[in-house]
Amino acid sequence: MLARVAVKTMADISSTVLGETLSAQIKANGPMSLGDYMAACMADPEHGYYHQQNPFGTDGDFITAPEISGMFGEICGLYLAHMYEIAMASVLGQSGPSSNAAIVELGPGRGTLMRDMHHAWAQLMPALTTHPVHFVETSERLRAQQADTMRATGAALHWHNDVSDLPSAPLFGIANEFFDALPQDQIIARNGEWHHRLVGLDTATGGLGFVDGPLIDQSEHKDTLPDAPSDGTIFEFCPAAETIVAHLARHIATNGGAMLIIDYGRNGNTGDSLQAVADHRPVDPFFEPGRADLSHWVDFAALDRGATSAGARLIGPVPQGRFLMRVGLATRAEQAAATADPETRRALLAAIDRLTSPAQMGEAFKVALLVPAGEGLPPGFETI
């Protein structure tokens, strides 16, 4: 977990319109759930983070894998091309395109990842470039950037506010750093009992902060909570993630396809993993609401339960570094380095290290694959 800059006072929080609005709501109605707070901070149509900030890249608040190296997108694209070829062979009896396949990306950022995947497909799997691209994105600002980034590919672009209106077709797609930003809730143990952990007003500072809420209905979590928790133990739940993965799983179980899910997380509940980043530095989750990126570690075991209950299969997760190296990143990097000048070669090697090293993104970030129910392990997942 990243160290955090201390929470600010009410005067500082009030410097954002959203902070004032949320504080007024809490004064009038009482504490709100963490999920509602995160949803407001990230997705408020006027003052939410993704609707007013430019979060990606060196000029934003954080850098995602596609922004580090175009090879990340190339490798992901080639992997989906492999899954597409396998799926089409099983459907048609031979390798070949399906006229109604849909290319999907959840939370596509600036469109960099899909552009790089399209580039790889144009070279080695042109059939994939003929299918429309469906972006699940709510920010009008980011939609405009995605359209600009993808313009040169010539792809037909469609935007959706959520996964429920994706076309009924074989789905081939990716969700990179999408599930970590979905609103989550927390519960906290007090004297052997579980309470909702809510967002209220801190009586000492006058600012926003965590407060204990009422007892939870433990029947809703009977299979996931320990019987005798230590005082102060925190568990996290992301209902939105389970709903989305279950919908995608039903879609893929019915229509076929494959979807890569790449995010930082663990194969189980992470405890208190909520974090906030602004201007490439960690800050308190209540620092200037709407101006910092809020995220949490993904519970891949919960995604697995959602996929299985919907009739599909979630393979993995495996560490990102191991996956990328197994499916050809090292070979691709060697090819690029062979013709590069010394400065470009050093930058290339630094990018690969950042993507794969356990000390960087290689271990914390995980890769999973959502596919129809079945047996066997595809490349990259041979030893989970």
N, C-alpha and C positions, 0 to 999 in steps of 0.2 A: 504494500500500500504506500502511496506517495505521501510525503509530509505535506501538511496543509498550512497555508497562511491563516492567521487567526481570524475568527468571525468579526465582522465590523459592527458598529453600533447602529441604532435605528437611524441616526442622522446620515450615516454613510449608505445604509440600505435604501433610504428614501431618495437617494440620488438617481435611482432608476424608477421609472413610472410603474413597472411591473412590481417592484418591491413595495411601493406604496399601496398598490392595489391589493396585493396578497395580504399585507399587514392589516388593511382595512377589513378584508373579508374575514380574517381570523378574529379580529376584535368583535365583529358582528355575529359570527356564526360558530366560533370556537375553532380549535385546531383542525387542520386538514390532513389527509393521508399523504405520505411521502409520494405516492404515485401521482396524486393530483398536483402536488407541488412541482414534480419533475415535468409533468405534461405541460403545465403553464410556462415553466422556464424555457422549455425547449420548443414548444409548438404554439404558443399564443400567437394568433394571426397578426397582431400588430407589434408586440414587444418580445416575442419568443426568440431564442438564440438563433435558430435556423432560418428565421424570417428576417433578421436584421444584420446578422454577422456574416463575414466571409471566413468560415472556420478552417479551411483547408490550406495546406502549404506553408511556406516560410512566412508569408504575410498574414496567415491566420493564427489559430490557437494550437493546432496540432498537425502532424504530418502522418498520413496513412500510408500503408504499403504501396499502393499504386503511385503515390507521389514520390516515393523513394527511388523506384526503378521501374521502367517500362517492362522489364523482364518478368516482374510479378504478374502483370496482366497477360503477357504472352504465355506464361506457363499455365495460368488458370484457364486461358482460352483453349490451349491445346488439350488440357485435361477434359474440358467439357466437350471438345470435338471428339475425343476418344469415347466418352460416354454416349454421345449422340450417335456415333457410328455403331456402337454395340446395340443401342436401343433400336435404331432403325433396322438393323439386321434381324433382330428378334421379331420385329413387327412385320417387316416386309419379306423376310426370308432371304434378303440380300442387302448389302450395304447400299444406302442411297438416301436421298432427301425425303422428308415428309412435308407435304404441301402446307400443313397447318401447324407446324411446330412454333412455339413461342419462346423468344429469348427474353429473360427476365432478370432485372437487378433490383434488389431492395436497398434503398438508401444509397443511390449512385453518386453522391458527392458532386464533383464537378463533371462527371462523365469520363474521367481519365481511364478508369479500369475497363469500361466497356469499349472505349476507343482502342485501347491496346489489345483487347481480346479480338476485336474486329480485324485489326491489322494481322494478327496471327491466322485468323480464319481465311482472310483473303489470300494468304500464301498457301495454306495447306488444306483447308476445308471450305471452299467457296460456297458450298450449299448452305452453310450456316449464315452467311451474309445476306442471303435472300429473304430471311425470315424477319418479321417486324420485331422491334425492340420495345419491351414494356418496362418502363421505369415506375417503381412505387416510390413516389416523392410528393410531399405536401407543400414544400417551399417554392413559391413562384420565383424567387431570386435564384435558387439553385436550378430550377427547371430551365430558366433562360441560359444559365451557364452550360448545362448539359446539352441543350440544343446547339449552342455555339461549338462546343468541343466535338460533338458528333457530326457536325455538318459535312465534313469532308468524307465521311464514310458512306454517305448516301442512304443510310438506313432509314426506314420508316419508323418514326418514334411515336410512342403512345405513353401518356402519363396516367397514373392511378393514385388515388388517395390511400388505398389499402389493397390487400391481396384478394378481397372478396369478389372483385369484378375482373380478375384476370380471365383471359379467354379459355374456353374448354378445349384444350389442346395439349399435346406433349410439351412439357415445360423443361427448358434447360436454362439454368441461371445460377446466380451467385448472390450471396449476402455477405459482404465484407464490412465488418464493424457496423453492423446494423442492430443486432439484438442487444448490444451493450447499452444503447441509448434509449431503449424503451422504458417507459415508466415502471418502476418497481415499488413494492411495499416491503416494510420491515416489521418484525415483531421482536420483542425483547423480554427476557425472563426476569421476573421479580418474585423472590420468595417462592420459587418453584412453580410459578404460574406464568403463562405467556400473555403479554399485553401487546396491543397495537402500538407501534412507535410512530408518533405523529409529528407534524410540524406546527409549532405554536410560537408564542412570543416569550422570549427569555426574560424572566422578571428582573434579572441582574443587569442585563445590558440594554433591554428594550428592543433588541433585535430579534430576528427570526432564529429559531433553534429547535432542537428535538425536545419533545415532552412525551411522557408515558400516557397511553390511552387506555381504553377499557379492555377487559379480557377478551381474547379471541374465542371463536368457536373451534375447539381443538379437533372436532370431528372432520373438519375440512382438511386437516393436515396430519391425520393420525398415522400415516405411513412414512412421514418424513421427519418428524420432530423427535428428539431424544426424550425419554421419560422423566429424567431428573436433571434438568439443565442447571448449570452454574449461574449464579446471579449475574445479570448483565449480559448473558449470552444473546447474540443477535442472529436471527435467521432472515434471509431475504427470499422474496417470492415475486415472480414477474408474470402475472396472469396474461399480459399482452403477448409475451413471447410464446407461451404455451398455446394460446389461441391461434396465433399466426402460424406456428409450425404445424399444428393440427390441421389447419385449413390447407396448407401447402401439401401436407402428407396425403390428405384425402384426394387432392387434385392429382398428385403424382400416382397414387394407387389406382386411380380411375383412368387417367389419360396417359400415364407413362412419363418418363423424363428423369432428370437428375439435377440436384441443386447443391452446390458447394456452400457451406456455412463456415465462415472464418471470423474468429473473434478471440479476444482474450477472455480466459475463464478457466474453469475446472470441471471435472466430471463429478459434480456434486455441489452442495450448497456451500457458499463461500464465506458466510458470516457477513460482517460489515465491510462491503467492498465499494460503497458509494464514494466517488471521487469527482472533483471538479478541476477543470483546467482553463486558464485564461492567459493568452499571450505566452504560450509554451511553458507555463509554470503552474504547479499545483496551488489551488486556493481552497478556501473553505466552501462547502456546498451552498452556504447561504450568502456568499460574497456576491453582491450586485446581481440579483436575480435577472436572468435574461441576457447577461453579458458573459457568462462562463458556460463551457460545455460540461454537462453532467452525464456521468456514465457509471456503469457497474460491471463487475465480472459476470460472465454468462455461466449459468448452471446447465451444462450440456446434458447431465442426467435428466433434468426436467424436460429438455427438448426431446430426449430419447423417449421418455414416457408419453409425451404428446404425440410423437410420430407413430409409436407402436399402437397406441389406442386408436389411431385413425387408419390403421391398416397398412402403413408403410414401414420403412426401416431407416434408422439413422446409423450410419457406419462411422465409427470413431467415437470421440475425437483422438487425433494424434497431434503432437507438437508441430507447429508450422514449419520450423526449420527442418525437421526430419522429413516431412511431407514434400517440401519443395526440392530437397536434395534427391529424394527417391524418384521423383517424377521428372528430373532432368535439368534442374536449375544450374547445377555445376557444369554440365556439358555446354549449356547455352552460354554461360558466362565465359567459359574457356574460348568458345568460338568468337565471341565479341572481343575479348581481350587480345586475341591473336593479331588483330588488325588495328588495335587502338594505339594512340600515342601514350606516353608514360602518364601524363596527367589524367587522361580519360580512364586509363587502366586502374590507377589508384582509386579514382572515384567509383568505378565499377566494383572493385573488390570491397570498398567500404560499404557500398549499398548492399552487396550480397551478405556481408558480415552482419549488417544491421537487421536484415530479414531473417537470418538463419541462426545466429549465435544465441546460445542459451542466456547469455548475459544481456542480450538486446530483446528482439521480438521472437526469437526462435522457440523459446520454451513457454512463455506466458500465453502467446497466441496459439490457438488450437484450430484444427481443420476437421470438419465432419462432412459427410455426404448423405443427402436425403435421396433415397431411391425406393422403387416399389419393393414389397416384401419378397424375400428370396434368400438364396444362400451365396456363399463365396465372398471373397474380399478383392476389390479392384486394386490397381496399382496405387502405391502410396499408403495403403492401409494394411499391408500384409501382416504386420505384427502390431497389434494395438496395445 
